[in-house]
């Protein structure tokens, strides 16, 4: 099983609610948000372990984590904008990358990834996570050490949040220190500007 700092069974619905709590929805203080964040970090491993038991296929778990993150991302954007009233609508991917790194990650995970490795056309970049709270005290089981993207929920959150500002993107892990990578790198690629219709979520 995935090794984490806390054991026990948590349903996926409860984990979803925990993530919303981490965002500070309905909370009044920074201290409360910090506690909620720590609780989610501790229970995230339990959710991933349960998904591995339910699906027995790391590739399917990757898909489920990304889908869950997407549904979270399209909802968290409201909290983000409410807590960052000075943030203006991003007109291009470079502006969006700065907001994701310096505002989004800081607000919800307490870290600030580096924005690096832009391609020549400026429609693709990497987020380098020098710290990843979700992966603290985690060791992947041998049967999925080369196939599970443990923090894939983050990719879904980014994709969902970006769609809410009318940017369709592809988001995926390139490498992860949990899988022996030199660093933890998420690649974000711009696909197209969406129409004004908002996503309803994915089942």
C-alpha positions in Angstrom: 0.0 0.0 0.0 1.0 3.6 -0.3 2.8 4.6 2.8 1.6 7.8 4.5 1.5 9.3 8.0 -2.1 8.3 8.6 -3.9 5.0 8.2 -7.6 4.3 7.9 -10.3 4.3 5.2 -11.8 7.4 3.7 -14.4 7.4 0.9 -13.7 9.4 -2.2 -16.6 11.7 -1.4 -15.1 12.5 2.0 -11.7 13.2 0.3 -13.4 15.6 -2.1 -15.0 17.4 0.8 -11.6 17.5 2.5 -10.1 19.2 -0.5 -12.8 21.8 -0.6 -12.2 22.4 3.1 -8.5 22.9 2.3 -9.5 25.7 0.0 -10.9 27.7 2.9 -14.5 27.6 1.7 -16.6 28.8 4.6 -13.5 29.3 6.8 -12.6 32.5 8.4 -9.0 32.3 9.3 -5.6 31.5 7.8 -4.9 29.2 10.7 -8.0 27.1 9.9 -7.0 26.9 6.3 -3.6 25.7 7.3 -5.1 22.9 9.5 -7.4 21.9 6.7 -4.5 21.7 4.3 -2.5 19.5 6.7 -5.5 17.2 7.2 -6.0 16.8 3.5 -2.3 16.0 3.0 -2.5 13.4 5.7 -5.6 11.7 4.3 -4.7 11.9 0.6 -2.6 8.8 0.8 -5.5 6.9 2.2 -7.6 7.9 -0.8 -4.9 6.8 -3.3 -4.5 3.5 -1.5 -8.3 2.9 -1.7 -8.3 3.8 -5.4 -5.6 1.2 -6.0 -7.7 -1.4 -4.3 -10.8 -0.5 -6.2 -9.3 -0.4 -9.7 -6.1 -2.5 -9.4 -4.7 -0.6 -12.3 -2.3 2.3 -11.8 -3.2 3.8 -15.2 -6.9 3.8 -14.2 -6.1 5.4 -10.9 -4.2 8.1 -12.7 -7.3 8.8 -14.7 -9.5 8.9 -11.6 -7.2 11.2 -9.8 -7.1 13.6 -12.7 -10.9 13.5 -13.1 -11.4 14.2 -9.4 -8.9 17.1 -9.6 -10.8 18.5 -12.6 -14.1 18.6 -10.8 -12.4 20.2 -7.8 -10.6 22.8 -10.0 -13.8 24.1 -11.6 -15.2 24.8 -8.1 -12.1 26.2 -6.4 -11.7 29.0 -8.9 -14.5 30.9 -7.2 -12.6 30.8 -3.9 -9.4 31.8 -5.6 -11.0 34.8 -7.3 -12.8 35.9 -4.1 -9.5 35.8 -2.2 -7.5 37.5 -4.9 -9.7 40.5 -6.1 -6.7 42.2 -7.7 -6.1 39.4 -10.1 -7.2 40.4 -13.6 -8.4 38.1 -16.4 -5.3 36.4 -18.0 -4.9 37.4 -21.6 -2.3 34.7 -22.4 -0.6 31.6 -21.1 2.4 33.5 -19.6 0.1 35.5 -17.4 -1.8 32.4 -16.4 1.4 30.6 -15.5 2.4 33.4 -13.1 -1.0 33.4 -11.4 -1.0 29.6 -11.1 2.5 29.5 -9.6 2.6 32.6 -7.4 -1.1 32.7 -6.3 -2.9 29.4 -6.9 -0.3 27.0 -5.5 0.5 29.3 -2.6 -3.1 29.7 -1.6 -4.1 26.0 -1.8 -0.9 24.1 -1.1 1.4 26.6 0.5 4.2 26.2 -2.2 5.4 28.2 -5.1 6.5 26.1 -8.1 9.0 27.5 -10.6 7.8 28.3 -14.0 10.4 27.0 -16.5 11.1 25.4 -19.8 8.9 27.5 -22.1 8.8 26.4 -25.7 9.6 28.8 -28.5 5.9 29.6 -29.3 5.2 30.3 -25.6 2.2 27.9 -25.5 3.8 25.3 -23.3 5.7 25.4 -20.0 6.7 23.4 -16.9 5.9 23.8 -13.3 8.8 22.5 -11.1 7.7 21.5 -7.6 10.7 21.6 -5.3 8.3 20.7 -2.5 5.1 18.7 -2.8 3.0 18.5 0.4 0.8 15.7 -1.0 3.9 13.4 -1.3 5.4 14.0 2.1 6.2 10.7 4.0 5.1 8.7 0.9 6.7 5.6 -0.6 5.1 4.0 -3.7 4.5 0.3 -3.6 6.7 -1.7 -6.0 3.9 -2.9 -8.3 3.1 0.7 -9.3 6.3 2.6 -8.7 6.8 3.1 -12.5 3.2 3.7 -13.5 1.4 5.7 -10.7 1.4 9.5 -10.8 0.7 9.8 -7.1 -0.2 13.6 -7.2 -2.1 13.5 -10.5 -5.0 15.2 -8.8 -3.0 18.4 -9.2 -3.1 18.1 -13.0 -6.8 17.9 -12.9 -7.2 20.9 -10.6 -5.1 23.0 -13.0 -7.1 21.8 -16.0 -10.4 22.5 -14.4 -9.4 25.9 -13.1 -8.0 26.9 -16.5 -11.2 25.9 -18.3 -13.1 28.2 -15.9 -11.1 31.1 -17.4 -11.8 29.8 -20.9 -8.4 28.2 -21.5 -8.3 24.6 -22.6 -5.0 23.0 -21.6 -3.4 19.6 -21.4 -1.7 19.0 -18.1 0.4 16.0 -17.2 3.4 14.8 -15.1 6.7 14.6 -16.8 8.7 13.3 -13.8 8.2 12.8 -10.1 10.8 12.3 -7.3 8.5 9.5 -6.0 9.3 7.6 -9.2 13.0 8.4 -9.1 12.9 11.6 -11.1 15.4 14.3 -10.5 12.6 16.7 -9.7 8.8 16.9 -9.8 7.7 18.4 -13.1 4.2 19.1 -14.4 3.9 20.1 -18.1 1.1 22.5 -19.1 0.2 22.9 -22.8 -2.2 25.5 -24.2 -4.7 23.9 -26.6 -7.3 26.6 -27.4 -9.5 29.4 -26.1 -12.9 28.1 -25.1 -16.3 29.7 -25.8 -18.1 31.4 -22.9 -20.0 28.2 -21.9 -18.7 26.9 -18.6 -17.9 23.3 -17.8 -20.3 21.3 -15.7 -17.8 18.8 -14.4 -17.1 15.2 -15.3 -18.8 12.0 -14.1 
